[in-house]
Amino acid sequence: RHLCTHSKDCVKTVQRHIWKDYEDLADDVRYTPKYQKLYKRRKETIERVFADAKEKHAMRYTQYRGLAQVSNW
């Protein structure tokens, strides 16, 4: 017991984040058939925009560091 807890009554407590229940709900919804279809569409639309930006508009690498310098570039 001394390896598991240092409390006087030998009870181990677990604390969850205040939004953990909502995070669990979002994870459950993600695996429903409706949202699986939406995620497939995301790969075709949203991710494609980022891929084009990286390949065609030289946004894969930058010569500068920091948001201000990269924004100026």
mmCIF file as gemmi writes it, N, C-alpha and C atoms, coordinates in Angstrom:
data_model
loop_
_atom_site.group_PDB
_atom_site.id
_atom_site.type_symbol
_atom_site.label_atom_id
_atom_site.label_alt_id
_atom_site.label_comp_id
_atom_site.label_asym_id
_atom_site.label_entity_id
_atom_site.label_seq_id
_atom_site.pdbx_PDB_ins_code
_atom_site.Cartn_x
_atom_site.Cartn_y
_atom_site.Cartn_z
_atom_site.occupancy
_atom_site.B_iso_or_equiv
_atom_site.pdbx_formal_charge
_atom_site.auth_seq_id
_atom_site.auth_asym_id
_atom_site.pdbx_PDB_model_num
ATOM 1 N N . ARG Axp A 1 ? 0.804 -1.194 0 1 0 ? 1 A 1
ATOM 2 C CA . ARG Axp A 1 ? 0 0 0 1 0 ? 1 A 1
ATOM 3 C C . ARG Axp A 1 ? 0.85 1.262 0 1 0 ? 1 A 1
ATOM 4 N N . HIS Axp A 2 ? 1.99 1.204 0.623 1 0 ? 2 A 1
ATOM 5 C CA . HIS Axp A 2 ? 2.803 2.408 0.715 1 0 ? 2 A 1
ATOM 6 C C . HIS Axp A 2 ? 3.354 2.811 -0.656 1 0 ? 2 A 1
ATOM 7 N N . LEU Axp A 3 ? 3.366 1.905 -1.61 1 0 ? 3 A 1
ATOM 8 C CA . LEU Axp A 3 ? 3.814 2.242 -2.962 1 0 ? 3 A 1
ATOM 9 C C . LEU Axp A 3 ? 2.706 2.897 -3.788 1 0 ? 3 A 1
ATOM 10 N N . CYS Axp A 4 ? 1.466 2.612 -3.459 1 0 ? 4 A 1
ATOM 11 C CA . CYS Axp A 4 ? 0.331 3.12 -4.242 1 0 ? 4 A 1
ATOM 12 C C . CYS Axp A 4 ? -0.145 4.49 -3.777 1 0 ? 4 A 1
ATOM 13 N N . THR Axp A 5 ? -0.206 4.696 -2.483 1 0 ? 5 A 1
ATOM 14 C CA . THR Axp A 5 ? -0.784 5.942 -1.973 1 0 ? 5 A 1
ATOM 15 C C . THR Axp A 5 ? -0.074 6.367 -0.696 1 0 ? 5 A 1
ATOM 16 N N . HIS Axp A 6 ? -0.111 7.674 -0.482 1 0 ? 6 A 1
ATOM 17 C CA . HIS Axp A 6 ? 0.485 8.21 0.738 1 0 ? 6 A 1
ATOM 18 C C . HIS Axp A 6 ? -0.577 8.801 1.66 1 0 ? 6 A 1
ATOM 19 N N . SER Axp A 7 ? -1.843 8.561 1.337 1 0 ? 7 A 1
ATOM 20 C CA . SER Axp A 7 ? -2.909 9.101 2.183 1 0 ? 7 A 1
ATOM 21 C C . SER Axp A 7 ? -3.021 8.287 3.472 1 0 ? 7 A 1
ATOM 22 N N . LYS Axp A 8 ? -3.558 8.925 4.49 1 0 ? 8 A 1
ATOM 23 C CA . LYS Axp A 8 ? -3.641 8.279 5.803 1 0 ? 8 A 1
ATOM 24 C C . LYS Axp A 8 ? -4.653 7.137 5.828 1 0 ? 8 A 1
ATOM 25 N N . ASP Axp A 9 ? -5.752 7.278 5.069 1 0 ? 9 A 1
ATOM 26 C CA . ASP Axp A 9 ? -6.774 6.226 5.082 1 0 ? 9 A 1
ATOM 27 C C . ASP Axp A 9 ? -6.593 5.219 3.944 1 0 ? 9 A 1
ATOM 28 N N . CYS Axp A 10 ? -5.452 5.261 3.269 1 0 ? 10 A 1
ATOM 29 C CA . CYS Axp A 10 ? -5.091 4.309 2.202 1 0 ? 10 A 1
ATOM 30 C C . CYS Axp A 10 ? -6.117 4.28 1.068 1 0 ? 10 A 1
ATOM 31 N N . VAL Axp A 11 ? -6.599 5.442 0.692 1 0 ? 11 A 1
ATOM 32 C CA . VAL Axp A 11 ? -7.555 5.547 -0.406 1 0 ? 11 A 1
ATOM 33 C C . VAL Axp A 11 ? -6.89 6.336 -1.527 1 0 ? 11 A 1
ATOM 34 N N . LYS Axp A 12 ? -6.96 5.782 -2.712 1 0 ? 12 A 1
ATOM 35 C CA . LYS Axp A 12 ? -6.378 6.442 -3.867 1 0 ? 12 A 1
ATOM 36 C C . LYS Axp A 12 ? -7.475 7.226 -4.58 1 0 ? 12 A 1
ATOM 37 N N . THR Axp A 13 ? -7.255 8.506 -4.823 1 0 ? 13 A 1
ATOM 38 C CA . THR Axp A 13 ? -8.254 9.329 -5.486 1 0 ? 13 A 1
ATOM 39 C C . THR Axp A 13 ? -7.784 9.664 -6.894 1 0 ? 13 A 1
ATOM 40 N N . VAL Axp A 14 ? -8.737 9.703 -7.8 1 0 ? 14 A 1
ATOM 41 C CA . VAL Axp A 14 ? -8.457 10.042 -9.188 1 0 ? 14 A 1
ATOM 42 C C . VAL Axp A 14 ? -9.2 11.319 -9.513 1 0 ? 14 A 1
ATOM 43 N N . GLN Axp A 15 ? -8.497 12.285 -10.065 1 0 ? 15 A 1
ATOM 44 C CA . GLN Axp A 15 ? -9.131 13.542 -10.435 1 0 ? 15 A 1
ATOM 45 C C . GLN Axp A 15 ? -9.231 13.612 -11.954 1 0 ? 15 A 1
ATOM 46 N N . ARG Axp A 16 ? -10.419 13.962 -12.432 1 0 ? 16 A 1
ATOM 47 C CA . ARG Axp A 16 ? -10.639 14.121 -13.868 1 0 ? 16 A 1
ATOM 48 C C . ARG Axp A 16 ? -10.782 15.598 -14.186 1 0 ? 16 A 1
ATOM 49 N N . HIS Axp A 17 ? -10.406 15.953 -15.385 1 0 ? 17 A 1
ATOM 50 C CA . HIS Axp A 17 ? -10.557 17.338 -15.811 1 0 ? 17 A 1
ATOM 51 C C . HIS Axp A 17 ? -12.036 17.685 -15.9 1 0 ? 17 A 1
ATOM 52 N N . ILE Axp A 18 ? -12.352 18.959 -15.755 1 0 ? 18 A 1
ATOM 53 C CA . ILE Axp A 18 ? -13.745 19.394 -15.718 1 0 ? 18 A 1
ATOM 54 C C . ILE Axp A 18 ? -14.463 19.109 -17.039 1 0 ? 18 A 1
ATOM 55 N N . TRP Axp A 19 ? -13.729 19.1 -18.157 1 0 ? 19 A 1
ATOM 56 C CA . TRP Axp A 19 ? -14.342 18.87 -19.466 1 0 ? 19 A 1
ATOM 57 C C . TRP Axp A 19 ? -14.178 17.444 -19.968 1 0 ? 19 A 1
ATOM 58 N N . LYS Axp A 20 ? -13.705 16.547 -19.162 1 0 ? 20 A 1
ATOM 59 C CA . LYS Axp A 20 ? -13.432 15.179 -19.593 1 0 ? 20 A 1
ATOM 60 C C . LYS Axp A 20 ? -14.698 14.466 -20.073 1 0 ? 20 A 1
ATOM 61 N N . ASP Axp A 21 ? -15.833 14.729 -19.441 1 0 ? 21 A 1
ATOM 62 C CA . ASP Axp A 21 ? -17.085 14.1 -19.885 1 0 ? 21 A 1
ATOM 63 C C . ASP Axp A 21 ? -17.435 14.519 -21.307 1 0 ? 21 A 1
ATOM 64 N N . TYR Axp A 22 ? -17.248 15.798 -21.621 1 0 ? 22 A 1
ATOM 65 C CA . TYR Axp A 22 ? -17.536 16.283 -22.976 1 0 ? 22 A 1
ATOM 66 C C . TYR Axp A 22 ? -16.56 15.7 -23.993 1 0 ? 22 A 1
ATOM 67 N N . GLU Axp A 23 ? -15.33 15.534 -23.58 1 0 ? 23 A 1
ATOM 68 C CA . GLU Axp A 23 ? -14.333 14.937 -24.462 1 0 ? 23 A 1
ATOM 69 C C . GLU Axp A 23 ? -14.698 13.48 -24.77 1 0 ? 23 A 1
ATOM 70 N N . ASP Axp A 24 ? -15.174 12.768 -23.77 1 0 ? 24 A 1
ATOM 71 C CA . ASP Axp A 24 ? -15.61 11.387 -23.98 1 0 ? 24 A 1
ATOM 72 C C . ASP Axp A 24 ? -16.801 11.324 -24.922 1 0 ? 24 A 1
ATOM 73 N N . LEU Axp A 25 ? -17.742 12.262 -24.777 1 0 ? 25 A 1
ATOM 74 C CA . LEU Axp A 25 ? -18.887 12.312 -25.691 1 0 ? 25 A 1
ATOM 75 C C . LEU Axp A 25 ? -18.438 12.555 -27.132 1 0 ? 25 A 1
ATOM 76 N N . ALA Axp A 26 ? -17.509 13.457 -27.313 1 0 ? 26 A 1
ATOM 77 C CA . ALA Axp A 26 ? -17.008 13.751 -28.663 1 0 ? 26 A 1
ATOM 78 C C . ALA Axp A 26 ? -16.317 12.531 -29.255 1 0 ? 26 A 1
ATOM 79 N N . ASP Axp A 27 ? -15.581 11.794 -28.444 1 0 ? 27 A 1
ATOM 80 C CA . ASP Axp A 27 ? -14.936 10.575 -28.936 1 0 ? 27 A 1
ATOM 81 C C . ASP Axp A 27 ? -15.964 9.525 -29.347 1 0 ? 27 A 1
ATOM 82 N N . ASP Axp A 28 ? -17.041 9.411 -28.571 1 0 ? 28 A 1
ATOM 83 C CA . ASP Axp A 28 ? -18.082 8.437 -28.911 1 0 ? 28 A 1
ATOM 84 C C . ASP Axp A 28 ? -18.784 8.798 -30.21 1 0 ? 28 A 1
ATOM 85 N N . VAL Axp A 29 ? -19.072 10.075 -30.39 1 0 ? 29 A 1
ATOM 86 C CA . VAL Axp A 29 ? -19.776 10.523 -31.597 1 0 ? 29 A 1
ATOM 87 C C . VAL Axp A 29 ? -18.914 10.317 -32.836 1 0 ? 29 A 1
ATOM 88 N N . ARG Axp A 30 ? -17.619 10.415 -32.679 1 0 ? 30 A 1
ATOM 89 C CA . ARG Axp A 30 ? -16.704 10.317 -33.816 1 0 ? 30 A 1
ATOM 90 C C . ARG Axp A 30 ? -16.816 8.974 -34.535 1 0 ? 30 A 1
ATOM 91 N N . TYR Axp A 31 ? -17.226 7.954 -33.838 1 0 ? 31 A 1
ATOM 92 C CA . TYR Axp A 31 ? -17.276 6.618 -34.432 1 0 ? 31 A 1
ATOM 93 C C . TYR Axp A 31 ? -18.659 6.231 -34.942 1 0 ? 31 A 1
ATOM 94 N N . THR Axp A 32 ? -19.597 7.158 -34.974 1 0 ? 32 A 1
ATOM 95 C CA . THR Axp A 32 ? -20.903 6.86 -35.552 1 0 ? 32 A 1
ATOM 96 C C . THR Axp A 32 ? -20.785 6.906 -37.074 1 0 ? 32 A 1
ATOM 97 N N . PRO Axp A 33 ? -21.626 6.18 -37.797 1 0 ? 33 A 1
ATOM 98 C CA . PRO Axp A 33 ? -21.523 6.143 -39.266 1 0 ? 33 A 1
ATOM 99 C C . PRO Axp A 33 ? -21.634 7.512 -39.923 1 0 ? 33 A 1
ATOM 100 N N . LYS Axp A 34 ? -22.474 8.385 -39.377 1 0 ? 34 A 1
ATOM 101 C CA . LYS Axp A 34 ? -22.65 9.711 -39.961 1 0 ? 34 A 1
ATOM 102 C C . LYS Axp A 34 ? -21.327 10.487 -39.956 1 0 ? 34 A 1
ATOM 103 N N . TYR Axp A 35 ? -20.643 10.479 -38.836 1 0 ? 35 A 1
ATOM 104 C CA . TYR Axp A 35 ? -19.416 11.246 -38.722 1 0 ? 35 A 1
ATOM 105 C C . TYR Axp A 35 ? -18.241 10.558 -39.4 1 0 ? 35 A 1
ATOM 106 N N . GLN Axp A 36 ? -18.306 9.267 -39.586 1 0 ? 36 A 1
ATOM 107 C CA . GLN Axp A 36 ? -17.259 8.603 -40.35 1 0 ? 36 A 1
ATOM 108 C C . GLN Axp A 36 ? -17.317 9.046 -41.807 1 0 ? 36 A 1
ATOM 109 N N . LYS Axp A 37 ? -18.522 9.231 -42.33 1 0 ? 37 A 1
ATOM 110 C CA . LYS Axp A 37 ? -18.665 9.75 -43.7 1 0 ? 37 A 1
ATOM 111 C C . LYS Axp A 37 ? -18.139 11.178 -43.792 1 0 ? 37 A 1
ATOM 112 N N . LEU Axp A 38 ? -18.469 11.995 -42.787 1 0 ? 38 A 1
ATOM 113 C CA . LEU Axp A 38 ? -17.981 13.371 -42.787 1 0 ? 38 A 1
ATOM 114 C C . LEU Axp A 38 ? -16.46 13.431 -42.735 1 0 ? 38 A 1
ATOM 115 N N . TYR Axp A 39 ? -15.85 12.539 -41.983 1 0 ? 39 A 1
ATOM 116 C CA . TYR Axp A 39 ? -14.395 12.549 -41.874 1 0 ? 39 A 1
ATOM 117 C C . TYR Axp A 39 ? -13.755 12.172 -43.203 1 0 ? 39 A 1
ATOM 118 N N . LYS Axp A 40 ? -14.37 11.253 -43.934 1 0 ? 40 A 1
ATOM 119 C CA . LYS Axp A 40 ? -13.843 10.912 -45.259 1 0 ? 40 A 1
ATOM 120 C C . LYS Axp A 40 ? -13.905 12.118 -46.182 1 0 ? 40 A 1
ATOM 121 N N . ARG Axp A 41 ? -14.967 12.914 -46.086 1 0 ? 41 A 1
ATOM 122 C CA . ARG Axp A 41 ? -15.08 14.125 -46.893 1 0 ? 41 A 1
ATOM 123 C C . ARG Axp A 41 ? -14.01 15.146 -46.491 1 0 ? 41 A 1
ATOM 124 N N . ARG Axp A 42 ? -13.685 15.179 -45.216 1 0 ? 42 A 1
ATOM 125 C CA . ARG Axp A 42 ? -12.66 16.116 -44.751 1 0 ? 42 A 1
ATOM 126 C C . ARG Axp A 42 ? -11.323 15.83 -45.427 1 0 ? 42 A 1
ATOM 127 N N . LYS Axp A 43 ? -10.987 14.553 -45.558 1 0 ? 43 A 1
ATOM 128 C CA . LYS Axp A 43 ? -9.728 14.201 -46.209 1 0 ? 43 A 1
ATOM 129 C C . LYS Axp A 43 ? -9.698 14.702 -47.646 1 0 ? 43 A 1
ATOM 130 N N . GLU Axp A 44 ? -10.85 14.684 -48.294 1 0 ? 44 A 1
ATOM 131 C CA . GLU Axp A 44 ? -10.91 15.09 -49.697 1 0 ? 44 A 1
ATOM 132 C C . GLU Axp A 44 ? -10.917 16.598 -49.871 1 0 ? 44 A 1
ATOM 133 N N . THR Axp A 45 ? -11.398 17.34 -48.888 1 0 ? 45 A 1
ATOM 134 C CA . THR Axp A 45 ? -11.561 18.782 -49.054 1 0 ? 45 A 1
ATOM 135 C C . THR Axp A 45 ? -10.545 19.584 -48.243 1 0 ? 45 A 1
ATOM 136 N N . ILE Axp A 46 ? -10.648 19.542 -46.946 1 0 ? 46 A 1
ATOM 137 C CA . ILE Axp A 46 ? -9.823 20.394 -46.09 1 0 ? 46 A 1
ATOM 138 C C . ILE Axp A 46 ? -8.347 20.029 -46.187 1 0 ? 46 A 1
ATOM 139 N N . GLU Axp A 47 ? -8.041 18.762 -46.039 1 0 ? 47 A 1
ATOM 140 C CA . GLU Axp A 47 ? -6.643 18.348 -46.05 1 0 ? 47 A 1
ATOM 141 C C . GLU Axp A 47 ? -6.009 18.598 -47.41 1 0 ? 47 A 1
ATOM 142 N N . ARG Axp A 48 ? -6.79 18.551 -48.444 1 0 ? 48 A 1
ATOM 143 C CA . ARG Axp A 48 ? -6.283 18.802 -49.792 1 0 ? 48 A 1
ATOM 144 C C . ARG Axp A 48 ? -5.789 20.236 -49.925 1 0 ? 48 A 1
ATOM 145 N N . VAL Axp A 49 ? -6.473 21.181 -49.282 1 0 ? 49 A 1
ATOM 146 C CA . VAL Axp A 49 ? -6.066 22.585 -49.33 1 0 ? 49 A 1
ATOM 147 C C . VAL Axp A 49 ? -4.683 22.753 -48.707 1 0 ? 49 A 1
ATOM 148 N N . PHE Axp A 50 ? -4.45 22.119 -47.569 1 0 ? 50 A 1
ATOM 149 C CA . PHE Axp A 50 ? -3.143 22.226 -46.923 1 0 ? 50 A 1
ATOM 150 C C . PHE Axp A 50 ? -2.063 21.557 -47.757 1 0 ? 50 A 1
ATOM 151 N N . ALA Axp A 51 ? -2.375 20.449 -48.365 1 0 ? 51 A 1
ATOM 152 C CA . ALA Axp A 51 ? -1.395 19.76 -49.2 1 0 ? 51 A 1
ATOM 153 C C . ALA Axp A 51 ? -1.02 20.617 -50.404 1 0 ? 51 A 1
ATOM 154 N N . ASP Axp A 52 ? -2 21.261 -51.03 1 0 ? 52 A 1
ATOM 155 C CA . ASP Axp A 52 ? -1.707 22.132 -52.165 1 0 ? 52 A 1
ATOM 156 C C . ASP Axp A 52 ? -0.869 23.331 -51.738 1 0 ? 52 A 1
ATOM 157 N N . ALA Axp A 53 ? -1.182 23.899 -50.592 1 0 ? 53 A 1
ATOM 158 C CA . ALA Axp A 53 ? -0.409 25.036 -50.103 1 0 ? 53 A 1
ATOM 159 C C . ALA Axp A 53 ? 1.044 24.644 -49.876 1 0 ? 53 A 1
ATOM 160 N N . LYS Axp A 54 ? 1.253 23.463 -49.337 1 0 ? 54 A 1
ATOM 161 C CA . LYS Axp A 54 ? 2.614 23.018 -49.081 1 0 ? 54 A 1
ATOM 162 C C . LYS Axp A 54 ? 3.373 22.762 -50.375 1 0 ? 54 A 1
ATOM 163 N N . GLU Axp A 55 ? 2.744 22.096 -51.31 1 0 ? 55 A 1
ATOM 164 C CA . GLU Axp A 55 ? 3.431 21.697 -52.536 1 0 ? 55 A 1
ATOM 165 C C . GLU Axp A 55 ? 3.55 22.831 -53.543 1 0 ? 55 A 1
ATOM 166 N N . LYS Axp A 56 ? 2.47 23.553 -53.798 1 0 ? 56 A 1
ATOM 167 C CA . LYS Axp A 56 ? 2.426 24.494 -54.912 1 0 ? 56 A 1
ATOM 168 C C . LYS Axp A 56 ? 2.777 25.919 -54.54 1 0 ? 56 A 1
ATOM 169 N N . HIS Axp A 57 ? 2.735 26.246 -53.263 1 0 ? 57 A 1
ATOM 170 C CA . HIS Axp A 57 ? 2.951 27.627 -52.866 1 0 ? 57 A 1
ATOM 171 C C . HIS Axp A 57 ? 4.12 27.78 -51.894 1 0 ? 57 A 1
ATOM 172 N N . ALA Axp A 58 ? 5.022 26.849 -51.918 1 0 ? 58 A 1
ATOM 173 C CA . ALA Axp A 58 ? 6.269 26.913 -51.136 1 0 ? 58 A 1
ATOM 174 C C . ALA Axp A 58 ? 6.027 27.124 -49.65 1 0 ? 58 A 1
ATOM 175 N N . MET Axp A 59 ? 5.052 26.411 -49.089 1 0 ? 59 A 1
ATOM 176 C CA . MET Axp A 59 ? 4.782 26.553 -47.663 1 0 ? 59 A 1
ATOM 177 C C . MET Axp A 59 ? 5.199 25.329 -46.868 1 0 ? 59 A 1
ATOM 178 N N . ARG Axp A 60 ? 6.02 24.506 -47.472 1 0 ? 60 A 1
ATOM 179 C CA . ARG Axp A 60 ? 6.496 23.33 -46.754 1 0 ? 60 A 1
ATOM 180 C C . ARG Axp A 60 ? 7.558 23.722 -45.725 1 0 ? 60 A 1
ATOM 181 N N . TYR Axp A 61 ? 8.465 24.576 -46.121 1 0 ? 61 A 1
ATOM 182 C CA . TYR Axp A 61 ? 9.535 25.029 -45.234 1 0 ? 61 A 1
ATOM 183 C C . TYR Axp A 61 ? 9.594 26.549 -45.281 1 0 ? 61 A 1
ATOM 184 N N . THR Axp A 62 ? 10.204 27.139 -44.292 1 0 ? 62 A 1
ATOM 185 C CA . THR Axp A 62 ? 10.411 28.582 -44.289 1 0 ? 62 A 1
ATOM 186 C C . THR Axp A 62 ? 11.856 28.872 -43.902 1 0 ? 62 A 1
ATOM 187 N N . GLN Axp A 63 ? 12.345 29.996 -44.384 1 0 ? 63 A 1
ATOM 188 C CA . GLN Axp A 63 ? 13.728 30.372 -44.08 1 0 ? 63 A 1
ATOM 189 C C . GLN Axp A 63 ? 13.804 31.121 -42.752 1 0 ? 63 A 1
ATOM 190 N N . TYR Axp A 64 ? 12.668 31.529 -42.233 1 0 ? 64 A 1
ATOM 191 C CA . TYR Axp A 64 ? 12.628 32.393 -41.062 1 0 ? 64 A 1
ATOM 192 C C . TYR Axp A 64 ? 12.054 31.662 -39.857 1 0 ? 64 A 1
ATOM 193 N N . ARG Axp A 65 ? 12.306 32.247 -38.689 1 0 ? 65 A 1
ATOM 194 C CA . ARG Axp A 65 ? 11.753 31.7 -37.453 1 0 ? 65 A 1
ATOM 195 C C . ARG Axp A 65 ? 10.906 32.768 -36.787 1 0 ? 65 A 1
ATOM 196 N N . GLY Axp A 66 ? 9.806 32.359 -36.214 1 0 ? 66 A 1
ATOM 197 C CA . GLY Axp A 66 ? 8.923 33.287 -35.529 1 0 ? 66 A 1
ATOM 198 C C . GLY Axp A 66 ? 7.771 33.715 -36.414 1 0 ? 66 A 1
ATOM 199 N N . LEU Axp A 67 ? 6.637 33.951 -35.785 1 0 ? 67 A 1
ATOM 200 C CA . LEU Axp A 67 ? 5.421 34.276 -36.518 1 0 ? 67 A 1
ATOM 201 C C . LEU Axp A 67 ? 5.529 35.594 -37.284 1 0 ? 67 A 1
ATOM 202 N N . ALA Axp A 68 ? 6.149 36.593 -36.672 1 0 ? 68 A 1
ATOM 203 C CA . ALA Axp A 68 ? 6.248 37.905 -37.313 1 0 ? 68 A 1
ATOM 204 C C . ALA Axp A 68 ? 7.091 37.834 -38.585 1 0 ? 68 A 1
ATOM 205 N N . GLN Axp A 69 ? 8.227 37.183 -38.528 1 0 ? 69 A 1
ATOM 206 C CA . GLN Axp A 69 ? 9.095 37.09 -39.71 1 0 ? 69 A 1
ATOM 207 C C . GLN Axp A 69 ? 8.471 36.246 -40.801 1 0 ? 69 A 1
ATOM 208 N N . VAL Axp A 70 ? 7.831 35.155 -40.435 1 0 ? 70 A 1
ATOM 209 C CA . VAL Axp A 70 ? 7.188 34.308 -41.442 1 0 ? 70 A 1
ATOM 210 C C . VAL Axp A 70 ? 6.019 35.034 -42.076 1 0 ? 70 A 1
ATOM 211 N N . SER Axp A 71 ? 5.281 35.791 -41.283 1 0 ? 71 A 1
ATOM 212 C CA . SER Axp A 71 ? 4.155 36.553 -41.824 1 0 ? 71 A 1
ATOM 213 C C . SER Axp A 71 ? 4.656 37.62 -42.797 1 0 ? 71 A 1
ATOM 214 N N . ASN Axp A 72 ? 5.755 38.27 -42.459 1 0 ? 72 A 1
ATOM 215 C CA . ASN Axp A 72 ? 6.332 39.253 -43.377 1 0 ? 72 A 1
ATOM 216 C C . ASN Axp A 72 ? 6.756 38.612 -44.685 1 0 ? 72 A 1
ATOM 217 N N . TRP Axp A 73 ? 7.309 37.424 -44.618 1 0 ? 73 A 1
ATOM 218 C CA . TRP Axp A 73 ? 7.763 36.732 -45.812 1 0 ? 73 A 1
ATOM 219 C C . TRP Axp A 73 ? 6.589 36.459 -46.722 1 0 ? 73 A 1
